[in-house]
Amino acid sequence: MGEAVYDRIGVGYTEVRRADPRIETRIWSALGGASTIVNAGAGAGSYEPPGRVRAAVEPSVEMLRQRAAGSARAVRALAERLPFTDDTFDAAMAVLTVHHWSDPSAGLTELRRVTRGPVVVFTFDPSVHNQGWLADYLPAAKDLDPHHLDSSAIAEALGGGRVETVMIPHDCVDGFAHAYWRRPEAYLDPSVRAGISSFARLPEDVVGRAVARLREDIDSGRWAEQHADLLDLDEFDAGFRLVIAP
C-alpha cells in the first residue's frame, strides 16, 4: 500500500481535530438507526457513533495509531478497494476524506457496494469553499485536490440522494480549513495549521508567505476592516455539505 499522505502530515492530528457536536448530530441523524456502519477514510475516528461502527477503514498507520482505545475495529485499506463482501453493512460514512482519495468515483462505488442502507458523506463544494477569505492568502490550496467531486457529483456516484448545507459555527471545535473563519489569528498557530491538510501539504515557503501576510493584516486591522461583515455572523456557509444517499 505504501506510505499514506497522513503518515507524513497526520502527526499530532488529534490535538486540534475533534468532532464538533453540532456537526456530529447532523451526521448521526443521517445515519438513522443503522447498527453496523463502515467508516471509510476514518482517520482517528472523529464522528463515529459509539458501538455502531463495525469497521474503520484507513490507509495511514499514523492515523490508526491515534485512534482511541476501545474504538471500532480498524482495517488498513483504501476506500477504492474495500475488503468486504456486498451489502455487509447497514450504513456507511465518510467524513472530510473524499477529496484525498485517488479515485473518488471508485471509492464511492465501493461504499455503495458494501452498504445496504444509507451512505452519508460529509464533504465540501470547491466552488464555494475556494471563495472564502482564506483562499485569498493561500491560493495554491485550490489546486491540491484536482479529482475532488462536488456534492452533487458525489450523490450521483452513490446512485442518488439529497444534499444538505452544513453551516459552520463561529466557535467550531473541529479545526478543519475554514473552522476559524471568524478567528483568523488561529491560523498563525503552527499546531493549528498542522491539522489542516491544505497547509500541511504545501511547501513551507508558500505557507510562510501566507502566514506573514495574514499576521500583518491582523496586526494592522486590515483583516477586520475587510471582513467586518463576518464579525456579526454566528455561522457561515464555507461550502460544507452533507450528502445522504438512501
Secondary structure, DSSP 8 states (H G I E B T S, - for coil): ----HHHHH-TTGGGT----HHHHHHHHHHHTT-SSEEEET-TT-TT--TTTEEEEE---HHHHHTS-TT---EE---GGG--S-TT-BSEEEEES-GGG-SSHHHHHHHHHHHBSS-EEEEEE-HHHHTTSHHHHH-GGGGGS-TT---HHHHHHHTT--EEEE--EETT-SS--TTTTTT-GGGGGSHHHHHT-HHHHTS-HHHHHHHHHHHHHHHHHTHHHHHTGGGGG-SEE--SEEEEEE-
